[in-house]
Amino acid sequence: MLYDFTFILYLSISAIFTISFLIFAFVFIKKDDTKTIILKVFSLLVVAIHYSSIWVNYFSSGTATIDNTMILPIYPCNVIMWTLLITAFTKNKKSKFFKVIAEMTFYFGVIGGGIGLLFNANYDADSNLTNYVVLKGLLSHTFLILGSMYLLVGKFIKIRVSNVISCTIGFVILLLDGLFINGLFEYFNLPAVNSMYLLQIPFESLKWLNTITIGIIGLFIVTAVTMLYEQIFLPKKERWYYKLKMKNKDEEYERIFN
């Protein structure tokens, strides 16, 4: 049962730990090499926690069951777990590739990880933290959120309107991933897994709220938030519309004089 005392206690401890570490990191951790090491540790922790139930179950009972999410990236958080790992171990953190992967990981990791933690299906099915599968599901989401937020706190990314491009690319990646995995399960006559919630809407009471509409709404929200951020915190010459205006002027100048 969600939102019982134990679940609220876990959420509170998770929030305090996450916020405290991010504040500490922002204030005291300044070296780029140290920041990269921390990002690598978080990314490896998320993967290790995700797969840890294999060893825990095996050494406690002599057998271990491999969940389908350990074989394929079925849900958004499964994909973001791997993109977080990619960002951490990408050497050139100034490249366009890193920019796209890191920005989509930040937004999807924080939002998707937050949803996965607050509405955790495993805990809803079995409200027992002594069940390691339930506990590791919560822990993996906590560290996914922490690692994703550290991309911003560690200054690997910047909040800009251009983030919308990365999020759009990320949204397309999730859709293609879902289509591929759903098709794969259908081809091999396996029970449907509803990858990326493409086969069945996640909220039965809101028929219009499907994966596509959620993604579009999310992109509009990211656009609005980043525009507001630039308007409040950036000088005029660094805002998206000013840069676009200057770029158009340069292109016009080049067309006329070249």
KAJO-V354616 format. One record per helix or strand. SS is the DSSP state (H for helix, E for strand). FROM is the first residue (numbers start at 1). LEN is the number of residues. Records with the same first field share a line. If there is no record, write none. Layout:
SS=FROM-LEN / FROM-LEN
This chain:
H=5-24 / 32-30 / 68-3 / 76-14 / 96-23 / 121-5 / 132-22 / 163-25 / 195-3 / 211-23 / 236-3 / 240-18
